[in-house]
Amino acid sequence: MRLRVAPGGPAALKVLAAAGAAAAPVRLVWADPLERPLGSLSAPWAPALELDSGAVLFSANAICQFFFLARGEEPTDLTNQWLEWEATELQPAASAALYAQLVHGKKGLEAVEALGQLLEHIEQNLSRRGTAYLAGDTKSVADVVVWGALFPVLQDETSLPSELQALRTWFQNMTLSEACRKAADSVLMPKALLEFRSYLQKHPPLCLGTQRAAGNEPEVRPGPGTGQRGAGGDGHAAPHWDQPSPQEEDGSERALTEEEIAAAADAWARGAAALPQPWRPQRPVLPVEGMRNVLITSALPYVNNVPHLGNIIGCVLSADTFARYCRLRNWNTLYVCGTDEYGTATETKAMEEGLTPREICDKYNAIHADIYRWFDISFDYFGRTTTPHQTTIAQDIFQRLLARGFLLQDTVEQLRCEDCQRFLADRFVEGICPFCNYEEARGDQCDKCGKLINAVELKNPQCKLCRGVPVVKTTQHLFLDLPKLEQRLEPWLEQSWATGDWTANARYITRSWIRDGLKPRCITRDLKWGTPVPLEGFQDKVFYVWFDAPIGYLSITANYTDQWERWWKNPQQVELYNFMAKDNVPFHSVIFPCSLLGADDNYTLVNHLIATEYLNYEDGKFSKSRGVGVFGDMAKDTGIPADIWRFYLLYLRPEGQDSAFSWSDLMLKNNSELLNNLGNFINRAGMFVCKFFGGVVPDMVLTLDDKRLLARVTLELRQYHQLLEKVRIRDALRCILSISRHGNQYIQVNEPWKRIKGDEKDRQRAGTVTGVAVNMASTLAIMLQPYMPSVSLAIQGQLRIPPDCFILSHDFTCTLPAGHCVGTVSPLFQKLENDQVEALRQRFGGGQTEDLALKPQAKQPHPAPATPGDPQLIQELTEQVAKQGNYVRQLKANKAEKAEVDTEVAKLLELKKQLLLAEGKSPEVPVPKGKRKK
C-alpha cells in the first residue's frame, strides 16, 4: 500500500496516526499538495491511499478505518456513531476554528469557545461511560479520528477548560501515544503550516475540499450516546470543508478575491456564445461513446398501494430532480422506473378487493402513472414487472447462478395455515418481532427495527387471511449462496465505495449486514403470482420478490429498447445511480449485486446508492386506512400546484435524518421563500424591463459592485453544482434561494425605480441594475428546472430565454444581452392563507373518507345493515356527521370549487342517512333548494 500525504494538512495527521496505531504496512510518500499523482479525485492537502488492488481511497476517515479493519478490528455501532459525529459536526466546526487561527490570527482560547458544546459532548460521554477511550477501554479508530480533528486547533490539553477533566485526560493520553506524537511531529512542521495557511488565504473554508469517497453526509446528527443510532458513519464518511461556515450561518459572507471578481466579469462578458449546445439525444436513449452516460433508477413502487408524500420524495421525485440536473449538464441520461407487481402483497390486495392479481395490477399501475404524471416526473420510461421480458431475464440470471454453483437447495420450515390449506408467504403472516418485540411485524421484515425476519421466527404468529394460528411444516426451497458470493461482493463494494457516492446510511446498513455475516437467502416462494422457477421439482413455486423485483430495472429497460444490454451489460461506459428509502438498501447493496456478480455476465452494477431517511406526517406516520396524511392521488385535489409540492418535499428531503411534513411550515415556505423571496425577485426584475425600458433589456455598464455580485452568484452556482454532483439535493436548493436573496438586496440597495427618474447617469445605473437582475432571473430559471419544472418553463416564457441557453454552466453568464425582448411578466406564486391551510390540515388529519375511485366497485359485498338503537354506532355516526359538517362549512367559507363542495355535501348527506337508520328512523330523500314537493 502507498500512502500519499501532504505536510501541513490536518487530514494527514489522522491518517498517519491511524497507520501508526494500527501498525499498517504502508509506504509513505510526502507530496506537494498541488500535485495529484494518484488520480483526479485527490484534492489539495487530501491524503490518498493506493491499495495493492489498484483501488484508491481519498477519504481520510475511510483510510483510517481501512487500517484498523486490516488489523482485524471490526467497528462497533458506537465507533460508527463517533465517526459520523466527527464527520458531520466536529470536523466542520474544527475546520472553521483552524481557519480562524491560521488566517485571522485568533488564539487557542477563542477556538475552544467555538468548540464549546462539542467538547462538552465528548466530556459527558467519557464521564458517563467511565471508559478511558471513546468506544471502550481500548483505543479505536474513533479516538484517532476525533483526536486528529481536535489537535491542530488545541495543540495541547492546557488550553482545555479545567472542568473538562475526562476530556483533558483522554486528550493527553492520545497526544502522548507514540503513534499520535510521531504523526504530529511529521505533519505539523512550521514551514508546512505556512504553506497551508497561504493556501487557506486563497481558498476560504467554503471552497476547500478534502475529496471524499462519498459526498452524501447528513447535516447534523445526534452524537454518540444520545440514545439514537446513527444511520451512517461507517468510516467512509469523510470530513469536508464545504459545510456552511459560521460566517454563512450568521448571515455574513467571506471576502471575495480579486481573481474571483475578474474571472466572474470575464465569464459574463463572454456571453451565451461560450455555452455548449444542449444535448438532445436520439430516441431511444442509448449510451454514447465518449459521453458521460448516466443510468438512473428509483426503487420500484409496490403496485398494490397508493404512494404517499414520503414514498414520492424517497424515490421517484429525488431521482427525477437528479435526472433533470444531469440532462441540463449535457450528460446522456436514461431514467427508468415502473411498478413492482409480483408477490404476496399483490395477492393480498386482490383478495381484499375481490379482484384477480392481474386486475389489481392494471388498476394500480394506472393510478401510479397518473400520480407521477401530475407530479411532473420525467421518466424516460415507466413500465411494470409483469412482462415476458421479466420472465426471460430473471430466468436467465437464475440459470447462470445455478450453473456456477451459487444456488443451494434445502428443506425449510414454513408456516402453513390448515384453515386456508396453503403455505403462508411472508406477508400473509404477522406476529411479534423476535428482535424488538414490535407486535405487528411482518413475516419478512420488521417495520420498527428494520431487521429481516424468517416468518417461523415470529412470536405468536397469525394468518392475516383468516386470523388463525399457523403451524410449522417443511417444504423444499432454493437459496442464493451469499456466503460463497461474499468473496466477490466485498472487493466490489470497496471499489464502489472508493469511487462512487453512497449515502452514509447506505454504507452503514450494508456494512452492518456484512459484519453480522451473510447467510444463504431463500429466493423462492409458494405462490402462484410471480415469475415461475424453471427447475424440475419447483414448477409450483415462483421467485421471491426481492430476488425478482430488482431485475425489473433490466426488464423495464428491455421493454423500452431492445438494445437494453447497452445500458445493463456495459459497466465500462455507464454510471448507475439507484434511488430509494433506507429500508430498501440491503436488497440493492447486497442481494441484487450478488445475483449479478454470480451470474458473471458483465452486468452494470450500482456506482452510487442514494438512500433517504423517512418523511413523517406532522406528529405521526402516514396511514391510508386512518386517513392520515396526503397521498399522491389526493395532492392534486388540494388546489396547490404540483411544483409547490415538489419544492416543499425537496426542501425538507430527509437526507441525513428523518424529517416531517408540516402544513404550517408548507405555508411559511411558500409565502416566504417562494412568494416573497424567489417570486418577488424574478417578477421585479422582469417588470422593471417592461415598465422602464419598453420590454427591452437595457445597456449595462458594470461597476466594481456589479462585478462583486457576479462573483457572488458564481460562487453560489458552483456550490449548487458541487452539492448536486454529490446528490445533496436539499442543500443545493438553498443556493437558488440564496441567489434570489442577493438579487432582492441588489435591487433594494440600488433602487432602479428612483434612478430611472434622475439624470443620464442615474438612468444608466437603473439600466445596468435592471439588466443584471433580469439575467440573474434567467440563471435562476435554469437552476430551478430540476426542482420546479413548470415554474422554470413559465419564467423561460416570460423572459423569452433562448432554448439554446437552457443549459447549466459553472459560470454566471449574460444570456439576455442588451436589446433582448422579454415577454409578458406575471406573478409566479400565490399566497397560501391560514384558513385554507387549516382546512387542509383538518381534512388530512384522520378520518377522511377514502377516495371512491380506489375502492372496489364490482364484486364488493354489501355492508350488513346497521342494528337500530346501537348506542355506540349512533355516537360514532353523530361525531362523523359533525366533523363532515364542519368540513363542508370550511370549504364554502374558503370558496372552494363547486364540484369539491358538492362531493363533500353528498358524503355529509350519506352520513346523515346512516345516522337516521341507526336511530331507527326513516330517512327522507332531500329536496333540492328551490323546488317543493307536489
N, C-alpha and C positions, 0 to 999 in steps of 0.2 A: 504494500500500500504506500502511496505517495501523498503526503500532506503538504499543501501549499498554504502558507500564511504570510501576511504582511505585518511587519513590526509596527506597533503603534495602534493598531485597530483593536477595539475591545473584544470583538468576536474571536480574534486569535487567542486571547487569554484563556477563554473557557475551553477551546478545543485542545490547546497544549496541556492545560491542567487535566483534562479528561484523559488524554493519551497517557500522561504520566501516571494518573491514579489507576488506570486500567491496565497499565503495562502493555500498551498496544504496540505491536511491531511495525512502526511506520518509518518511512524515510522522509525526513523533514526538508522542505525546500523553502528558503526565505526568498520572497519575490518582491519586485517592485509592485506596489499596489495598483498602478495603472496598466500593468500587463495582465493579459488574460490567457495564460498558456494552456489552461485545461478546458477551454471552451467559452463560447459567448455568453453562457449563463452566469459566469462568475463575475461579480461586480467588484469595484474597488474596495479594498480592505476586507472583503469577504473571504473566509477560508474555503478551501476546496479539497476534498479527499478523493483521490483516484483509486478505486478498488482494483484488485487483481483481475476481476472480470471485465474491466474496462468501463464500468459504470462510474459516474462521478456524483458525489454528494456535495451540494453547495450550502446547505443549511447548517449553521453552527450547532443547533440543538440536535439535528439528525446525526451529525458526525459524532457528537458526544455520546449519544445513546448507542450508536453503532459500536463504539469502542467497548462499552460496558456489555452490550449483547454478545460481542465476540468473545468476551471473557466468561460468558455463561450466566450473566446476571440479568434475568428477565425483570422488566419493570413491574412494579405493583400498581394497583389503582391509585394509591396515594402518590407514588412517584410521578405517574402520568398527570395527576392533577397539579402537582407543583410545576411540572414542565409547562403545562398550558398556562398556568397563572403567571409564570415568569415571562412567557412569550407575549401574552395579551395585556398584562397590567404592569408588571415590574419593568420590563425592558423598555417600553415607550417612555415611561417616567424617568428611568435611569439615563436613557439616551438624551432626553431634553436637559436633564441636570448636568450631564457631562458637557453638552454643547454650551450651556451657560457658564460652566467653569472654564473651558478652554478658550472660548471665543469672547465671552463678556467679562471674564475675569472674576466671576463670583467665587467665594470661598467655600470651604467644606461645610461649615455650619448652615449656610444658606441652602446648600444641596440637600443636607439632611432634613431641613424643614420641608423641602419639596417632596421628599420621600416619606414623610412622617407616618401617614396612615399605613403605607405598605410595610414599613419597618415594624410598626406595632402589630401588624398582622402576623409577621414571622415570629415576633416575641410571644404573642399569645399562643400560637401553635406549639412552639417549643416548650413553653411553660406548662400548657395543659397536658401535653403528651408525656412530659418528663423524660424525653429521649435526648441523646446527645446530638442527633442529626435530624434532618427534616422528615425523613421517612422511616426512622427507626434508630437502632443503636449502632448501626454501621453506616459508613459513608456511602452515598449512592450518587447516581448521575444528577439527581435533583440538587444535591448540595453543591456540586461543581458548577452547575449552570447558574444557580441563584448567586453563589459567591462571585462568579465571573461577571455577572451583571452589576453587582454592588462595588466590587473592589476598585475599578477605575475612578469611581466617584468618591469613595470613602477613604481609600488607601490604607487606613489602619483603624483599629477599633476605638481609638481615643476620641475620634470625632463623633462617636455614637453617644447619645444621652445615657447617663449613668443608670437611669431607671430601667433601661432595656438590658438587664443583666444576662438573661438567657441568650439574647441575640449577640451581645458582646462576646460571651464565652464561645458560642458557636463560630462567630466570625474570626476570632483569634485562633481557634483550633484549625480552621480551614486555612487561614493565611500562613500559619506556621508549618503546615504539612509540606512535605518535600515537593510533591507534585505542583501545588499551587505556588509555592515560593519560587521554584525554578521557572514556572510559566511567567510570573510577574517580572522576574529579573530579565527574562529573554524578550518579552513583548514591550513592556513599558519603559523603553530607553528614551532618554531626553531628546535625542535627535529625531527618533521616530515619532515621538509625540508632537514635536514641532511641525513635522510634515503632515501629520494627521490634522493638527489644528489649522494649518494652511488650507487643507482640503475642505474642512468644515466651513471655513470662512467663505469659500466659493460655492459650497453646496450645503445650505442650511438643512435642518432635520427633515423638512417635507420632501426634499429631493434625494436624500440619501437612501440607499437600499442595500442591505445585506440580502442578496438574492436568495430566495429560499425555494425548496422543492415545492412547497405548497403555499399559495398566497391567499388561502381562504380562512384565515384565522378569525375567530369570533372577536367582537369588540372588547367586551368586559365580561368576565365570567366570575362566579363565586370562587373565592380562593379555597385552597385545601383546608379541610377541617371545618367547612361551614355546613356540612351535612348534605351538600348537594354534589352529585357526582358530575365531574366534568365530562363533556362529550368529545373531547379531543385530547391533545397534548401527548401523543404517543412518541414524542421525541422528534418528529419530523416537522413540528411547528417551529418555524424559525423566528428569532427576534427580528424586528424590522423597524425602519426609520420612517415609513410612510404613514404612520398613525398620526392623527391630528395632534399638533403640538399644543402646549399650554397657551401659547400666544393665540393660536387659532380658536381655541376653546373660549377664551375670554374676549374674542372679537377683534383683537389686534392682529396685525399681519407682519410678516418678516419683510425686511428691506429687499428691494429688487436691485440686482446688479446692473451696471451699465451695459454689460454684454447681453443680458436678457432683454433689456429695453431696446437695444439696437437690433437684435435678432427679430423681435416681435414687429418692429417697424418695417424691417426688410421683408418679412413674410407677408405683411399686409400689402405692401406696395406691389408685390408680385401678382397679386390678384387671382382671379379664378383660373387664369390661363395656366397657373402652376399646379392645379389639381389634376389628379389622374382621371381618366374617363371611367364612369361607373361600369362595373362588370355586369353584363346581362347574359347569364348562362343559357345554353340551349335547354330544351325540354325533351326528355327527362334530364335532370341534373346528374351529371356523371363526373367522376374525378378527372382533373386536367393536369397533365404533366407540367411541372414547374410552378404550379399554383399551390396555395395552402388550401387543402381540401378538408373541410370540417363536416363531420357526420354527427348530428345531434339527435338524441332520443330522449323522450321523457317517459317515466315509468307508465306502463300501460294501465289505464284505469280499469278497475273491475266493471264489467258491463252491467252488473246486476243492481247498481245503485246510482243515485244522482250525486255528482260531486259537490261538496260544499266549498266555501271560500278557502279553507285550509288545503283541501286537495288541489284546488286550482293553482294556488301560489306555490305549493310544494313541488309541482311537476310541470304542467303544461305552460303556465304563464312565465315562470322563471326561464324555461328553455326557450320560449318564444322571444323573450326580451334579448337573450343572448344570441339567438339565431338572427334576429333583425340587426343587432350590432355587427355580427360577422359579415352580413351582406353589405352593410354600409362601409365596411373595411375592405371591400373587394375580395373577400375570401369566398372561395367556391363552396357553397354551403347547402347541405341537404338536411331537412328536419322532418323526421317521421315519427308517427305515433299511431295508436289505434286502441280499440277496446280488447281487453283480455276476457275471452268468452267461455273458455272451458273450465271445468272443475265443479267442486261441490257447491260453491256459492251460487252458481247459476242454477243447478238442480234445486237447491233450497228455495230460491226466489220463484222458480217456475211452479213448485208445489204451492207456495203461498198464494200465488196469483191465479192458479188453475190454468196455466198455460204450458206449452211444451218448452223445453230449453231453447229450441230454435226461435220460437215466437218471442220469448223473453229477450233473446239476443238482438233480434231485429228491432224490437221496440226500444230497448235502451241504447242501442248503438245510435239510432236516430236522435234520441234525446241528448246524448253526449255530443254528437256532431253539431246539433243546434246550439247548445250552450257554448261550445268553443268558437263557433262561428260568430256568436253575439259578442264574445269577449275579444274578437279580432285576433285569434291565434293563427299564425301564418304557417301552418303545416304545409310542407310540400306535398305530403300525402298522409291522410288519416284513414287507416284501414281497420282490420279486425283479424283475430287469430283463427277463426273457424273457416279456413280456406284449404283447398288442395295443396297449395304451396307449403302451408304449415305442416301438413302431414308428411309431405315428401322430405322437407329439410330436417324436421325433428327425427324422423325415422332414419335418415342418412347419418346424422350425428350419433344416434343410438347404435347403429350397426358398426360404425367406426370405433366407438368406445368398446363395444363387445369384442370386436376383432383384435383389439390391442390389449385386452385383459384388464380393462378398468371398470368392469361391472361384476358384481357378486350376486349370487342367488342364495336366499336364506329363508328359513321358516320364521315367521314373526308372530307375535301375539297381537291380536287386534280385537277391538271391541265389536261385538255383534249384538244387534237388537233382535231378540227372538220374536217380539211382537211384530216388528216390521219385516222380519225374515230377510235381513240383509246385514252385511258388514257395514259398519258406520265409518264413512270417511271423516277426516279430522274435524271438519266444520259442522258435522252433524252431532258432535259431542261437545258438552260443556261441563265444567266442573271447577274444583278448587285448584289453583296453581300450586304445584309441589315446591316451588321456589319462594314465592312471596305471599302465598295464601289468598291471592285475589280470587273472589268467589265466582267470577264469570269468565274464567279463562277458556279459550277455545282449545280444541284438540290438537292444534298445530302450533299455536303461539299465544303467549300471554300479552294482552294489550297493556297491562300495567308495567311489568318489569321488562318486557320485550324479549324474554328468553323463548327459544324454540322448545316445543314440548312434543313428546310422543303421547298420543291420546291415552294409552294404558297407564301413564304416569299420573294422570289427573286423580285427585281425591274426589270421592263421591260423584262419579261421572253420571250424566243423564243423556238420554237420547233426545235431541232437540225436536225430533219429529213427533214423538208420542209421549215424551217425558218419562218413559220407562227406564229401568236400570239395566244397562247392557252388561253382557258377560264377556269374559276374555276367551277367545278361540284362536287357533293357529291357522295361518294361511301363508302361501308362498308369495314372495315379492322379490324385486330386483333392486340392487343398491349401487350407487355410484361410489367407487372406492376412493374416497377423499384422502385417506392416509397415504395411499400409493401415489396419488397425484400431487401430494404436498411438495415433493421434491421438484416438481415443475412449477408449482404455484409460487413458492417463496421467492425464487430468483426473479420471476416476472414481476411480483409485487414490489420488490426492492427497486427494480428498474423503473417501474411505472411511478412509484413514489418519488424517485430521484429526479425524474424528468417531467412529470405531469403535475397537474393541480388537483389534489384530492382535499376535500374539506376536512377539517380537524376531526369532526365526528365520524366521518367515513373511515379515516385511518384508525381511530381509536376502536371502533366497533370491529373492524377487520382484524386488527392486532389482537383484540381480546378473544376472538374466535380461534385464531391460530394458537394463542397462548394456552387456551383451555384444551387444545388437542383436537384435531379433526377426526371425525368418526364417519364410517360409511353412512350414506344418506339414501333413504328409500326414494326411488323415482317412479314407482308405480302405485296405482290406487284401484280399489274395487268399485269402479263407477262405470256408467255407460257413456256419459257425456264427456268426451275427451279424445285425444289423439290415440288411436289403437297401438298397442305394443306388438311389433312384428316379430314375435318369437313363439315357437311352439310351446304350448302349455300355459301361455299368458294371454291368449287371444281374448279372454273375457275381462282383461284389465286395460286401463289407459294410463298414459303418463301423468305423473304428479304435476300439478300446475306449476310448481316452481322449478321443475326441470323443463317443462314445456313452454311456459309463458315468455321467458326472455328470448327464446328462439323466435317469438313473434316479431321482434325487431327485424330479423332477417326475412321472414316470410312476408311481412308487410312491405318491405323494400322490394321483394320479388314481385309482389302484385303491382308495384309502382313501375318497375322496369325489369325486363328480362335480363338486363346486364347487372343485376344486383350484386354479383360476386366482385365487380369492380370496386364496390364500396366495402363489402364484408370479407373479402379474401385479399386484402391489399393493405396490410399494416405499414408498408414502406411509404405509401403516399397519403394515407388517410389518418386524421386525428379524430378519435371518438370521444364525445362528451356524453355522459349519462347523467340525467337529472332525476331526482327522486326525493322522497322524505326518508328520514333516517331508518325507519323500520324496514325499508327495502334493501338496505346496504349489503347484508351478508349474501343475499342471493345474487347480487351484481358483482360483488368483490371476491367471492369465494366459489359458490356453486356454479354459476354460469361460466366464469373463466376456466374453472377446472374442466367443465364439459368441453369447452372449445380447445383447451390445451391438450386434453386427452384425445380428441378427435384428430388432432395433428393434420390440419388441412389449411394451414396458413391463414387462419381467421384473424380478423381485425379485433383486437381486444381493447378494452377501455383505457384511454390515456388520462382522462380527467373525470373523476367521480364526484359530482356535486350534490350534496345531501343537505336538506334543510332540517331544522328542528320543527316543532309543531306550532301551528297557529290555533289559538283557542278563541272562544267567542265570549266577549265580556268577561264574566267571572267563572265560566264553566266551559263545557265542551259542546260541540255541535251535535244535535240529535234530531234526525228527521222524524222519528216516532213521537218525540215530545214537542216537536215544533219549535226547537231552539236553534237559532242561527239562520244565516242566509245561505241557501243552496243555489247552485248555478242557475236552475230554472226559475228562481224567484227574483234574481238580481234585476232582470230587465223590467220587472213589474214595479220596481220601486220608483221609477221616474228619474233615477240617477244614471247618467250616461255611462257606457262601458269604460270609457277612458278614465273616468273618475275612480271607478272600481280598480282598474289596473294601477293607477297611480298610488292609491292608498295601500293596496296589497303589497306593492313593491316597496313602498315607503317603510312598511313595518315587516318586510320579509324576515322570517326567523332564521337569520344566517348563523348566529352564534349561540342563541338561546331561544327558548320558546317566547313567543310574543302573543298579544291578544288583540283581536278586533274590538274596537270601541266606537259606538255611534257618536259620542261626544267628540272623540278625537278625530273621527272622519270629518265631522262638521268643521272642527278647528282647522284641520289641514287644508280642506277645500277652501275655506274662507280666508285663511291667512297666507298659505303657501301658493295656492293656485290663483285665487281671485286677486288678492292684494299685492302679491309679490310678482309671480311669473306673468299672469294675465295682464296685470296693471302695466308692467314694463313694456311688454310686446305691443299692447294696444296704444300706449302713449307714443312709442317710437313710430309706429305706422301712422297714427293720427297726425303727428307733427308734420310728417312728409305731405300728407294730404292737405292739411289745413294751412300750413305756412308756405309750402313750396309747390302747390298745384299737383300733387301726386308724383312729383319727380324728385329723385334723390339729389340733393344739392352738392355743390363742390365742397371738398373737405380739405382744410389746411391744418395739419396736425401740429399741436403744441407738445411740449415735453409731458404735460399731464395726460394728454390723449395717448401718447406712446406708452406711458406707465400703465394706463388702463388696458391697452392691447397686450402688454406683457402679463398683467394680472389675469386677463381672460385666457391667455395661452397657458399659464400655469394650471388654471382650473381645468382646461381642456385636456392637458396632458395627464393630470391626476385622474380625470374621468377615464382616459384610456388605460392607465395603469391598473385601476380598480376593475374595469370590465374585462381586461385581459386575464385577470385573476378570478373572474366571475363573482366579484363582490358587488352585486347588482344594486343592493340597497345603498351602499356607501357612495357609489357613482352618481346616484340620483341627487345627492346633496350638492354635487358640483354644478349641476344645472341650476339649482335654486340659488347657489352662491353667485353665479354669473348674473342672474337676473337681479339679485340684490345690489351687486356692483353697478348694474345698469340704472336701477332706480336712484341710487345715490348720485351717480354721474349726472343724471337729468336734474335732480333736485339742486345740486351744487351750482350747475351752470345756467339753470332757468332759461331755456331757449324761448319760452313764451313771452318773457320780458325782453330778451335781447333782440328778438325779431322786430321790435318796435323802436330800436335805437338807431345809432348811426351805422355807417357801412361796416365798420369793424365789428360792431355788435351783431349785425345781421350775418356777417360771415361766420362769426363764432356760433351763432344759432344753427347755421347750416352744417358746420362741422360736427357739432354735438348731435344733431338730428341724424346725419349720415352715419356716424359711428354707432349710434344707438340702434338704427334700423339694421345695420349689419350684424350687431350683436344678436338682435332678434332672429335674423336669418340663421346664424350659427346655432342658436337655441332650438330652432325648428328641427334641425338635423339631429342634434344631440337628443332631442325629445322623442324622436321617431321610435326607438326601441320600446319606450315606456308608454307613450300616448300617441299611437299612430294616426288616429283620426284628428286629434288636435294638431299634430305636426302637419298633416295634409291641409288643414284649414289655414294654418299660417303660411304654408307654401303658396296656397291660392291667393290669400290676401296680399302678400308681398310680391307675388309673381316671381318666386325664386326659380331660376332656370333649373330644369331637371338634371342637367349635367353637373350642377353644383351640389346636388344632393348626395354627397359622399363625405365621410368623416376623415378629416386631415388632423395631423398633430399640431397644426398652426392655425391661428385665427387669421382668416384671410378676408379681404374685401370682395365679397361675392355680389354685392349690389353697388356698382360704381356710380359715380355722378352721371346723371342722365337716365338712370334706370327708372321705369314707371311702375309704381305699385298699383294694386287694385283697390277694391273697396274694403276698408278696415272696419271690423266689428268686434264686440267683446267675445272672448273665448269661453268664459266660465260664468256660471250663475251662483249666486249666494244660496247656501243651504240655511233655511230658517230653523230656529229651535223647535217650533211646533211641528214642522214637517219631520224632523229627525226624531222627536219624541214619539210621534205616531208610529214611525218605523220601528223604534225600539220596542214599543208595546206589541206591535204586530209580530215581531220575530222573537219575542221573549218567552215563548212557550204557549202551547195550546191552540195555535192557529190551525185551521183545517188544512189538511194535506191537499195539494193540487189534484183536482179531479182528473186531470189528464194522465196522471201517473197511477191512478187507481184502476184495477182491472174492471172493465165494464161487462165483458162477456164472462160466462162461466162463474159468475160471482154469486155465492149463496146469499139469499135474502136474510137479513138480520131477524132474529127472533123478536116478536113484538114485546114491547115493554109491559111489565106487570103493573097494572094500575094500582096506585096507592103506595108504591115503593118509596119510602121517605128519603133514602139515600140517593136514589136516582133523581127524585124531584129536586133535591138540594143541588146536585151536580148540574142539572139542566138549568135551574134558576141562575146559578153562577155563570154558566156559559152564555145564557141569554143576556145577562147584564154586561158581560165582557164584550160580546159581539155588538151590543147596542152602543156601548161607548166607542168602540172602534168605528162604527158607521158614522157616528156624530163627528168624530175627529176627521174622517175623510171628507165629510161635507163641509166642515169648517175650513179645511185646507184646500177646498175647491178641487178635489181630485177628479180624474176623468170619470165621465158618466158611466162608462162600461164597468170600471172598477167598483164604483159605488153600487151599481145595480147588482153586481155579483155578490157583494158582501151583504146587501139587503136581502137577497134570496137566501143566503145562509142564515141570516137572522130569522127570517120567516119560518124556515125549516126547523130551527131550534125551538121556536115558539110552538110550532105544531107538535113537536115531540114532547114538549112540556105539558101541553094540554092533554095529550094522550096519556101521559104518565099520571096526570091528576084525575084521569077517568072522564074527561070532558070531550065533547065532540068539536074538533077544530073546524072553524068556518073558512071557506075559501075567501081570501082577502079580495076586496073590491077595489080596482084601480081608482085613484083620485079622479074626480070629475065625472064619474059615472055612478048611477044609482041602480039598485035592483028594481026590476019592473014588478 
